[in-house]
Amino acid sequence: MPTTNYLMFSDKTSSQQHKIKIRNKIFSDFRINLSTAEEESMDEHAARTKIVEIMALIRKKLMGNKFLLQHNIEYGAMRNAIGGSVLGILLSIFNIIFFIKYIEINLAFYISIATLVIYISLVVFSKIIINFYGNNYAKILFREYLGNSKGSSINKTA
């Protein structure tokens, strides 16, 4: 997940200062320290596991955030569209054969070719599409999290 990668010190998507700011807020909100850069390089799997666990807490904290929900829906919709494209490819091929051999309907044949091209395009560009929507979601999640002081220790003392 891009959210996990963003918090890894080895990832260059965001600055070390930004990661430290997020990590400080995580500690402030949940009293959990994520792995240091040294610990991460020694045991990347453990560092990733810890980040995955904390991301569940962050998502729960941001539940109800409509802006984040919208981006989550977009990300999920694209994942579902790409996953469904495999079945769409098979059905489009079936339709093309059907409309050539059994019932000659030119419009249906051309529509089937068009859908085949669309489904193949989704599969071919799936990595780019998933990365785009996943990275957008991750950026929004962290931006909203840093901007959300609801429930943080700073608000509790004010």
N, C-alpha and C positions, 0 to 999 in steps of 0.2 A: 504494500500500500504506500502511496506517496506520503501519507502522514507519518508513517514510520521512517521512511527514508529521510524526510525533512529534518527530523530530530537527531539523526545519526551525524556524529562529527565528521565522518568520512564523506558525507554528501555535501556537495558544493552549491546546492540550489540557493541556500540562504547563508547569510554571514554567521560567523561564530558568535558575534554579539547578539544577533537576533535569536539564535538557538539558546544562548545563555539567559536571555530575557524570558523566553518561554519556559525554560527549565526552572528559573527562579519563581515564576508564577505557579508552576506545577508544585514546587516545594511549598510555597505559601498557601496554596489551596488544599493540598492533599498530604503534606508532610512526607512526600516521597522524593528521594533523590534518584535521578536517572544515572546511568553509568557515566563515568568520566571518559575522556578521550582514550586514556590508557587502558581502562577496563574494557572499553568497547573494542579496542584493537586486540586485546587478549582473548575476549570471548564475545564475538559479534552476535552469536545466536542468543545469548543471555541478554545482551543489551537490547536487541530487537524485541525479545519477549517482554521485557519490562516496559518498553515503549508501547507495545500493543495493549498491554494491560492498562496503562495510564490513559491511552486514547479512549478506552471505553468509559473511563471516568469523565474525561473532558467532553465527550459526546453527550453523556448523561447530563452534565452541567449545562450544556448548551441546548438541551432539548427545548423545543418550542421556539427556537430562533428561526423565523420564517425565511430569512435570507439564506441561512445555511441549509435549511430544508430544501429550498428551491435548487441549490447547487447539488445537493445529494440526490434529488429526484432526477436531475439532468444526467448526472454520472451513472445512476442506476439504469436509466432509460437507455443510454448508449450501450451499456454492458448487455442489457437484455436484447437490444436490437442486433448487436453483433452475434450474440449467442443464437438468436433465432434465425440469423442469416444462413446458417448451415442447413437448416430445414427448408428455408426459402429457396436456396440453391437447388436442392433436390426436387422440390415441387415445381420450380420454374423449368427445370430440365424435363420433368414428366409432362408438364403442360406443352412445352415446345414439341416434344415427340407426339403427344396426343393430337395437337392441332395441325400437325403435318400428315400423320398417318391415318387418323380416324375421322376427324371432323375438320374440314378445311375452313377455318375462320381466320382470315388474315389479321383482323384487329386483335383478336385474342393471342395469336402467334406473336405479333410485334410487342404486345404488352408483356408477354412472357419473356421475350428477349430483353426488354427494358428492365424488368424486375430482376432477371438473372444478372445483368450488368450491375445493378444497384447492390444486390446481395454480395456479389463477388468483390465489388469495391469496398464494401463494409468489412469484409474478411481481410482483404489485402491491406487495408489501412487501419486495421483494428488496433495495432500497437500505438500508432500515432493518435488515434481518436481517444483511446483509453487514457493514454498519458496526458493528453490535453485536458480532458474533463476531470481526471483524477488530480492533476496538479492544480487546476482551478479550485476544486473542492478543498484540497489541503490548504491552499493559501487563504481561502475564505475562512476555513475552520480556525486557523491560527490567528488570523486578524480579529475575528469575532471573539475568540478566547481571550486574547490580550486586551481587547476593548471591554470585556465583560468583567466588571468588578463585583457583580452580584455574588455574594457568598464568600468572597475572599477575606482573608484576615485583615486587610486594610479597611474594609467596610465595617467589619465587626467591632473595630476599636473606635470608629468615628461616631 
